[in-house]
Amino acid sequence: MPNNQANDHFVWEQSGRATFDGHDLAELADTYPTPFYLISQKQVRDNYRRLRQAFSSVEGISTYYSTKSNFESIVLKTLAEEGCGAEISGALDMELAKRAGMDPGNVVFDGPCKPAADIEAAIDWGIHLIDIESMTEAHMVNEAAKKAGRVVNVGMRIDPLLSKPYYDKVVSTYKKKFGFPFDEAAEAGVAINKMENLNLVSIMAHIGSQIFTPSRYLTTMDRMFELIAKLKPHGIEIDEINMGGGYPAQSMRNLRLSRRFRFARVLEKMGRIEVKANSIDDFGKAITGRYHELKRSSGFAPKLSLEPGRCLVANAQLVVGRVKVLKNEWLFTDISMNDVPENLFFSEWRLVMPGKRPDSPTKIYNVSGPTLATQDVLYFQREVQDAEEGAPLALLDAGAYSIARANQFTRPRSAVYAILESGEVKMVRRPETVDDVLETQIWS
Ligand SMILES: Cc1ncc(COP(=O)(O)O)c(C=O)c1O
């Protein structure tokens, strides 16, 4: 199984030896207290370079890394070294981008409900632009710009209102939550640009995460060019279109059906549970291809930008733990949902048993975290190789929205180690203590 991504730095040999950048995970589990996160610096750099290569037919693309997907120091420093910018969503992200040495001219500020103080701080730092999501926010940014005595560049986020057949009618979606609905966007754009201290220069859309195929990006780009044409007669020159993030972690297992449905087991037995996500090369080719077409046919030439998160970091970080208790069909591990809180329903992390041969006999378990919480389940009905109490276990593809969202439900957060490009394994975030968790409580 595991190496379905060309540049994946994880290897599970037939002998059972499982390595990340050449480091034996079973040995690391003996060296450091589990659970811990492990980041590969090389993988982060490779993923970034691969993304840039995939979009290289367009010159001058800006990449604003979505800081919230993983803001560990080693990740941000490595991306900053590559010249990558940041998509920040508040003061915390902004401080991180500063610490990483990112250029404010390569930073954009996104979010549906930005605090006034953060808007002022971002203007003060001189970031590239703020992506406005509502008229209320447009007034706030205008006021902050006025206070700073400046005219600032802004973008507007749009919701392209794409439909998935049947889906929208059956499930409540997040439609119209973010940005301006496409059918209201031209009017809003004109109103924003009329504000004394705002200069509308960019259109942004972010259409979801772990998106398997490029087609919805292409429709989104069509709508963006339509909007550019509608704004032009009002004297508005849009010089950037920002396609947001959402490009998939190709190495994750994408399921047709959540494992909570027993029918998923049937599909799995038939070898039909998995859907392959397109590679970043496929996304790059399709998106830049449409961009060149639209540029030619419309005569507009905005620059192109991206806000990737997951595809840069997911397979660059794993979590190492141990099997703690086997009971009936339950396997308890010390890795908890606290460590990997994101629940994607239709995609799952790769699960590996370092030291066990990948083709050794399997048994079906519900793989559970250790906390006293019903929801602390990592997998339902998952085949596990040769599980025994005390054996090491690793969750791959856990680099996005894991440590960044980790919480302290009944226990402190886990340590983060990095495999540096030199080969050295270095702690980059110490494990929290009980005192750390309680430090902000006031008892008197
Ligand atoms: C506005 C925006 N841009 C970019 C991203 C990054 O998305 P992904 O990690 O799926 O690439 C997100 C993630 O939620 C986002 O909200």
The ligand as an ORCA input file, in Angstrom:
! r2SCAN-3c Opt
* xyz 0 1
  C      -9.573     30.595      2.785
  C      -8.760     29.357      2.813
  N      -7.718     29.230      1.971
  C      -6.947     28.119      1.949
  C      -7.193     27.054      2.795
  C      -6.337     25.825      2.713
  O      -7.085     24.741      2.322
  P      -6.401     23.314      2.079
  O      -5.672     22.960      3.330
  O      -7.525     22.398      1.802
  O      -5.462     23.471      0.928
  C      -8.272     27.140      3.686
  C      -8.597     26.022      4.565
  O      -9.605     25.880      5.163
  C      -9.068     28.331      3.704
  O     -10.092     28.458      4.548
*
